[in-house]
Amino acid sequence: MIQIIAGGKGKGKTKILLDKVNAEVITAKGSLVYLDKNTKHMYELNNKVRLISVTDYLIDMSADAFLGFISGIISQDHDLEKVYLDGFLNITGLEGTDKDITPVFKKLDAISAKFKVDFVISISLEASQIPEEYKDKVIVSL
């Protein structure tokens, strides 16, 4: 399952994402991973949540590299329950482009279904800009 926190830059999506992961760690039965472009929020996360700074792993910021990275994380942790993605467009290299995000969402949906891992995504788009077939996945619109 994919859940989306949508809103323009500077609207408070990261705070909502951090609050969500910190609340869910209490009842989580498996591992939780928080992906970001840096470690700036390290001290705001519960210490049971694994923070991964994507830029530390020298992957090029592209959708294919991102999906491969996600697959690698899942392959190494069979107890992985949820992945929280802050700055989705930036991490996938789609920020500032006119590329359609639907193919990336579809692949994440397929990965989620196959490996039983949920994704919670913060994305710097207004809810109205989310592809039609994923608008029902928006849990917070700022």
N, C-alpha and C positions, 0 to 999 in steps of 0.2 A: 504494500500500500504506500502511496505517496500522499503526503500532506504538505500544503504550501502556505507559507506566510508571505503575503505579497504587500508591496508598498514601495513608494519612491525612496530614493537615498535619504538617509537621515531621519526616517520616520519612526525608528525604534524597533525594527524587526529583530536585530541581534539580541536586544534585551528580552524580548518575548521568547526567542529561541533558547536563550540561556535559562530563563525561568522554567521553560517547558522541560528541558533535559534535567535540570536539577530537581524538579518535582517528580519526574518519572523514574529517576534512579532509585527512589525509595521502594517502588513496587516491581522494578524490572527483575525478570528471572534470568536474563542473559546479559551479555556485554552491551555497552553503549559506547558509540564512537562519535566524536564531534570533529568535523573537518572544517578547517578555516585556512585562510591564506597566510596566517602568522599565529604566534602564540600570545597575542595581546590579551586574550580573555582567560588565560591559564588559571588565574587566581579567582575567577568568578565561577569556575566549574567545580562541581563536587569531585573529590579526588578519586571516585570510583569510575568516572567517565574518562575514557582515553581521548586526549586531544591530539590530533594529527595536523601539523602544519604542512599542507600540500606542497608549498614551495620548497620545503626542505628536501624533498625527494627528487628534485631536478626533472620533473616531468614537464613537457611542454604543455602550455595551457590550451588544450584542444579537447573537444568532446570525446574523441576516441581514446586519447591518453587518460582522460578522467575516468571513463568507463572501465578501462583496463586496470586503473589504480583501485577503483571500487571492487572489482572482481578479485584482485589480489588481497585486499583487506578481508573480504568474505571468505576466501579460500584458506586463510590462516586462522580463522576464528569461527569454529562451528557453533559456538554459543552466541554469536552476534544476533542481537535482537533489533536494534535500531541504529541508524546512521543519521546524524544531524548535519546538515550542510549549510554553512553560513557563507553568503556571497556566491550563490550558485552560478550566476552569469560570469563572474570573475574567474572562479575556479575552473569552469568549463571552457574558458576562452571565448564565450559568446557575448561578453559585454561589449557594447559599442558596435555590434555588427547587426546586420539585417537577417542573420541566419535564423531559421525556424527552430525553436526549441522542442517542438513536438517529437522528433526522432529520438532525442536524448531522454525525454520523459517516457517514451514507449519502451526504450531499452531498460530504463530504471524499473519500470513496471514489470517487465519480463524477469529481470534479476530478482526483484522483490518476491514475485510469485514462486519462482523456482527455488530460491534459497530461504524463503520465509523471513526476510529482513525488511523492516519498514524504513522509509526515508521521510525525514522532515526537512523541508527545504525553505530557506529564506531567499527570496528573489526580488531584485530591484525592478519590479514592474508593477503597475497598477493591476488590480484584479481584472479589469476590463481588457488588459493586454495579454492575459493568459489564454492559451489556445482553448477554444470552445470545449473540447472534449475533456479538459482538465479543470475547468472552472469549478466543478463540484468538489474538487480536492482542496480548494482554498479554505483554510480553517480560520485565518485571520487576514483581514484586508485593512491596511492603514492608509 
